[in-house]
Amino acid sequence: MPGAPLTMTAASLKDMRLTNVAWILCAVILLASPGFAAGPGAANGRTLYKWVDEQGVTHYGDRIPPEYATQERHVINSHGVEINRLEAQKTPEALAAEDQKKLEAEQSKFEVGMSTNYFVVQAQRDLRDAQNSELRAVLNYRKALVEFERLQQTTLQNLGITVINAAGGNPATTRTTTGG
């Protein structure tokens, strides 16, 4: 009946609202699910990276070669859209310099009453930790060099030391080279 008034009962209106709410909840759950939100490439558990080499050539792959691990790189989805940016790895010296600047800033804020001694002590602790990390990195590097020379048996030669046999006084078969 084209001219008949549209009437709805309270029960049918309530059912319609519940149906709409159910559809909205289903849509929200679907859109929030990790597999749908990340796209088809992430559903199979693969992470894709994008990085640039020294010549400016852009590379894509599921692994970053070790020589590029310290550079800035991007995480992309299967469509090539950047979803995350990973900053370049900082050296211990750079981290210590950053913490030194933070400490200086916190001390100057403290001097004008804009900070508390708690934050100054926290910045001092962070600087100390960064300096310790820097020293640890230098120590580990030097240990690795000593171990490398030990494996190559070149430590004494590099220092210009000749080993003399205790029995005959003749130099051992070690040759020394100086200068390079």
C-alpha positions in Angstrom: 0.0 0.0 0.0 1.7 3.1 -1.2 -0.2 5.5 0.9 -0.2 3.5 4.1 1.7 5.0 7.1 4.9 3.3 8.1 4.5 1.9 11.6 7.1 0.1 13.7 6.7 -1.6 17.0 9.2 -1.0 19.8 10.3 -4.6 19.6 11.1 -4.4 15.9 13.0 -1.1 16.4 15.0 -2.7 19.2 15.9 -5.8 17.0 17.0 -3.5 14.2 19.3 -1.5 16.6 20.8 -4.8 17.9 21.4 -6.0 14.4 23.2 -2.7 13.5 25.3 -2.8 16.7 26.2 -6.4 15.9 27.3 -5.5 12.3 29.4 -2.6 13.6 31.1 -4.8 16.2 31.9 -7.4 13.6 33.4 -4.7 11.3 35.5 -3.2 14.2 36.8 -6.7 15.2 37.7 -7.5 11.6 39.5 -4.2 11.0 41.4 -4.4 14.3 42.6 -8.0 13.7 46.4 -8.1 13.1 46.2 -10.1 9.9 43.8 -7.7 8.3 45.4 -4.4 9.5 49.0 -5.4 8.6 48.1 -6.7 5.1 48.7 -9.9 3.3 52.5 -9.7 3.5 52.5 -9.6 7.3 50.1 -12.4 7.6 52.7 -15.0 6.7 55.1 -13.6 9.4 57.6 -11.9 7.1 59.0 -8.5 7.7 60.3 -6.6 4.7 62.9 -3.9 5.0 64.1 -1.0 2.7 67.5 0.5 2.9 69.8 2.6 0.7 73.4 1.8 -0.1 76.4 4.1 -0.5 75.6 4.7 -4.2 72.0 5.7 -3.4 70.5 2.5 -4.7 67.4 1.5 -2.7 67.2 -2.2 -1.8 64.4 -4.3 -0.4 64.6 -7.6 1.4 63.6 -9.7 4.4 67.1 -9.3 5.9 69.4 -6.4 6.1 73.0 -7.2 5.3 75.4 -6.6 8.3 77.2 -3.7 6.6 73.9 -1.8 6.4 72.6 -2.7 9.9 74.0 0.6 11.4 72.1 2.8 8.9 68.6 4.1 9.0 66.1 1.6 7.5 62.4 1.3 7.0 60.0 -1.6 7.6 57.5 -1.9 4.8 54.3 -3.9 4.2 53.8 -6.2 1.1 52.5 -3.2 -0.8 55.7 -1.3 -0.3 54.2 1.2 2.1 56.4 2.2 5.0 54.9 1.1 8.3 57.9 1.8 10.6 61.2 3.7 10.5 64.2 2.3 12.4 66.8 5.0 13.2 70.4 4.5 12.5 72.3 2.6 15.2 74.3 5.1 17.3 77.8 4.6 18.5 78.5 4.5 22.2 80.3 7.8 21.8 77.3 9.4 20.2 75.0 8.1 22.9 77.4 9.5 25.6 77.5 12.9 23.9 73.6 12.9 23.8 73.4 12.1 27.4 76.0 14.8 28.2 73.8 17.4 26.5 70.7 16.1 28.3 72.5 16.4 31.7 73.6 20.0 30.9 70.1 20.9 29.9 68.7 19.3 33.0 71.2 21.2 35.2 70.4 24.5 33.6 66.7 23.9 34.2 67.5 23.0 37.8 69.4 26.2 38.3 66.4 28.3 37.2 64.0 26.3 39.3 62.3 24.4 36.4 63.5 21.0 37.4 64.2 18.9 40.5 67.3 17.3 41.8 65.7 13.9 41.1 65.8 14.6 37.3 69.4 15.9 37.5 70.5 12.8 39.3 68.7 10.7 36.8 70.5 12.4 33.9 73.8 11.9 35.7 73.0 8.2 36.0 72.1 8.0 32.3 75.4 9.7 31.4 77.4 7.4 33.6 75.7 4.4 32.0 76.4 5.7 28.5 80.1 6.3 29.4 80.4 2.8 30.9 78.9 1.4 27.7 81.4 3.4 25.7 84.3 2.0 27.8 82.9 -1.5 27.5 82.7 -1.2 23.8 86.4 -0.1 23.6 87.4 -2.9 25.9 85.5 -5.5 23.9 87.1 -4.2 20.7 90.6 -4.4 22.2 89.9 -7.9 23.5 88.8 -8.9 20.0 91.9 -7.5 18.5 94.1 -9.4 20.9 92.2 -12.6 20.3 92.5 -12.0 16.5 96.3 -11.5 16.8 96.5 -14.6 19.1 94.8 -16.7 16.5 97.1 -15.4 13.8 100.1 -15.6 16.1 101.2 -12.1 15.1 101.1 -10.2 18.4 104.9 -10.3 19.0 105.7 -9.5 15.4 103.4 -6.5 15.4 105.2 -5.2 18.5 108.6 -5.8 17.1 109.6 -8.4 19.7 112.0 -11.2 18.9 111.8 -14.3 21.0 115.2 -15.8 21.9 115.5 -19.5 22.9 116.7 -20.0 26.5 118.9 -22.9 25.6 121.1 -21.8 22.8 120.7 -18.1 22.7 119.7 -18.2 19.0 116.6 -16.3 18.0 113.6 -18.5 17.5 112.1 -18.9 14.1 110.0 -15.7 14.6 110.9 -13.0 12.2 110.3 -9.4 13.0 109.2 -6.8 10.6 109.1 -3.1 11.5 107.4 -0.4 9.7 105.0 -2.2 7.4 
